[in-house]
Amino acid sequence: MNRYIVKFTEGMGNYSFADRENALAVLEAETAAGYEVIADVTGNPFYSDESIKNRGGKILSLEIERKWLVKIPENIGDFPFETIEQDYLAPESGFRGRIRKLDDKFIYTEKAPTGDPRVRIENERFLTVSEYEFFKTKTVGYTIKKRRYLIPYGGLTFEFDVFENTAESGYALMEAELSHKDDKVEFPPFIEIIREVSDDMYYTNRNLSTMEIIRLLKN
């Protein structure tokens, strides 16, 4: 079944339609109100009527995130960290799949672009060990291995990723999830920021997974 997701851009709700004609009829009738088709999610059980009902009618969520290339501070060991291994699946139906081993948990995540690199559609769920091992056979590229240090500051939790197999020592990527893409960000004073890379597709983890040795400093 083809299922088309329609979103009201003013944030008043998401709606799913099992056929394209129904979705397009809504678009034609409600264009002035700001509807848009987000994705065709063919055959994805995440969007089945039963699954949507079990999630209380929630279809999609948005991830708003900014990212910076930074230097690793001397006190990074003072902060708690998570050990992450993640791999990527070939894009399907507009979504980009990722599997992640986070300490002793296994997570499947799928994302889709929105036109703004800081904002993505995101869905995720926990995997069983057998599901994770199955997806591992379907991955493309190299496995990303990193420590993610969690640094609370200024009302945010900065996620500071130190990669295992980098060509240069002393550099990392730092991310922060925001409530709004234009939120003001106050940085920890001990972090030296090289530049913001939110809009640079080179610094996506998916792109970095194509490198056997990750280069955080571009030529």
C-alpha positions in Angstrom: 0.0 0.0 0.0 1.2 3.5 -0.7 0.6 5.8 2.2 1.0 9.5 1.8 1.6 11.7 4.8 0.1 15.2 4.8 1.1 17.8 7.3 -0.5 21.0 8.3 2.3 23.5 8.4 0.9 25.6 11.2 1.4 22.6 13.6 -2.2 21.7 14.0 -1.8 18.0 13.2 -0.6 15.3 10.8 -2.9 13.2 8.6 -2.3 10.0 6.7 -4.0 8.9 3.5 -3.8 5.5 1.9 -4.1 6.7 -1.7 -2.5 9.6 -3.6 -5.8 10.9 -5.0 -7.1 11.5 -1.5 -3.9 13.2 -0.4 -3.9 15.5 -3.5 -7.5 16.4 -3.0 -6.7 17.7 0.5 -3.8 19.6 -1.0 -6.0 21.2 -3.6 -8.7 22.1 -1.1 -6.4 23.4 1.6 -3.4 24.9 -0.1 -4.1 28.3 1.4 -4.1 26.7 4.9 -0.6 25.3 4.3 -0.8 21.5 3.8 2.0 19.6 2.2 2.8 16.0 1.3 5.8 15.0 3.4 6.6 11.5 2.1 5.4 8.4 0.3 6.2 5.6 2.8 5.4 2.5 0.7 5.1 -0.7 2.7 6.5 0.7 5.9 4.7 -0.9 8.9 5.6 2.2 11.1 2.7 3.9 9.2 0.1 1.2 9.4 -3.2 2.2 10.9 -2.6 -0.1 13.9 0.8 1.3 14.5 -0.4 4.9 14.3 -3.2 4.1 16.7 -0.8 2.5 19.2 1.3 5.8 19.1 -1.8 7.8 19.9 -2.1 9.1 16.4 1.4 10.4 16.2 2.8 10.0 12.7 6.0 12.1 12.4 8.3 14.0 14.6 10.8 16.7 13.8 14.4 16.9 14.9 15.9 20.4 15.0 19.6 20.3 15.4 22.7 22.4 14.9 26.3 21.1 14.5 29.8 22.5 15.0 33.4 21.4 14.2 35.3 21.8 17.5 38.5 21.1 19.3 38.5 18.5 22.0 39.0 20.3 25.4 41.4 18.9 28.1 38.5 18.4 30.5 36.3 16.3 28.2 36.9 13.3 30.5 35.0 15.1 33.3 31.7 14.4 31.5 29.7 11.2 31.1 29.7 9.5 27.8 27.9 6.9 25.7 29.6 4.4 23.4 28.1 4.3 20.0 28.4 2.1 16.9 26.2 3.0 14.0 25.7 1.9 10.4 23.5 3.1 7.5 21.1 1.5 5.2 20.4 2.5 1.6 17.7 5.2 1.3 14.2 3.9 0.8 11.0 5.8 0.0 12.7 9.1 0.8 13.8 8.0 4.2 17.4 7.3 5.3 17.7 4.4 7.7 20.3 4.0 10.4 21.0 1.3 13.0 22.8 2.2 16.3 24.2 0.2 19.1 24.1 2.6 22.1 25.9 1.0 25.0 23.7 -2.1 25.5 20.7 -0.8 23.5 19.9 -1.3 19.8 18.0 1.5 17.9 16.6 1.9 14.4 16.2 5.4 13.2 14.9 6.8 9.9 15.1 10.4 8.8 13.9 12.4 5.8 15.0 15.9 4.7 12.7 19.0 4.9 14.6 21.5 2.8 16.4 23.0 5.8 19.5 21.0 6.8 18.9 21.9 10.5 15.4 20.3 10.5 14.6 16.7 9.6 11.7 14.3 9.9 12.7 11.6 12.3 11.2 8.3 13.6 12.9 5.7 15.7 12.3 2.5 17.7 14.2 0.0 19.7 15.4 -3.2 18.0 15.9 -6.7 19.3 19.3 -8.3 19.0 18.1 -10.4 16.1 16.6 -7.5 14.3 19.8 -5.5 14.7 21.9 -8.4 13.4 19.6 -8.7 10.4 19.9 -5.0 9.6 23.7 -5.3 9.9 23.7 -7.5 6.8 22.0 -4.7 4.9 24.2 -1.8 5.7 26.4 0.2 3.3 29.7 1.9 4.0 31.8 1.7 7.1 30.7 1.5 10.8 30.9 4.8 12.7 32.4 4.3 16.1 32.5 7.1 18.6 32.2 8.3 22.2 29.4 10.8 22.8 30.1 13.0 25.7 27.1 14.8 27.2 27.7 18.4 28.3 24.9 20.3 29.9 25.1 24.0 29.6 22.8 27.0 29.0 19.7 25.0 29.1 20.9 22.5 26.5 22.7 19.2 26.5 25.6 19.4 24.0 26.4 16.0 22.4 30.2 16.0 21.8 31.2 13.2 19.4 34.8 11.9 19.5 35.3 9.5 16.6 37.5 6.4 16.9 39.0 6.3 13.4 39.9 9.9 12.5 42.8 11.1 10.4 43.4 14.0 12.7 43.6 14.0 16.5 42.1 16.7 18.6 39.0 17.5 16.6 35.4 16.4 17.1 31.8 17.3 16.2 29.3 18.8 18.6 25.6 18.9 18.3 22.6 20.4 20.1 18.9 19.7 19.7 16.8 22.9 19.8 13.1 23.7 20.3 13.3 26.1 17.3 15.9 26.4 14.5 16.5 30.1 15.4 17.0 29.6 19.1 20.0 31.4 20.5 22.8 29.0 21.6 25.1 29.7 24.6 28.3 27.7 24.3 30.3 26.2 27.2 33.3 28.6 27.7 35.9 25.8 27.5 34.8 24.7 24.0 36.8 26.1 21.0 34.6 26.2 18.0 36.2 26.0 14.6 33.0 26.7 12.6 29.4 25.8 12.4 28.7 22.9 9.9 25.0 22.5 10.3 24.5 23.3 6.5 27.5 21.3 5.3 26.5 17.8 4.1 30.1 16.7 4.4 29.8 16.5 8.1 26.7 14.3 8.2 27.5 10.9 9.9 26.1 9.2 6.8 28.8 10.9 4.6 31.5 10.2 7.2 30.5 6.5 7.1 31.8 6.4 3.5 35.3 7.0 4.7 37.5 4.2 6.1 39.5 6.9 7.8 37.3 10.0 8.8 38.7 13.4 7.9 37.1 16.1 10.0 39.4 18.8 8.4 38.4 19.1 4.8 41.0 19.7 2.1 
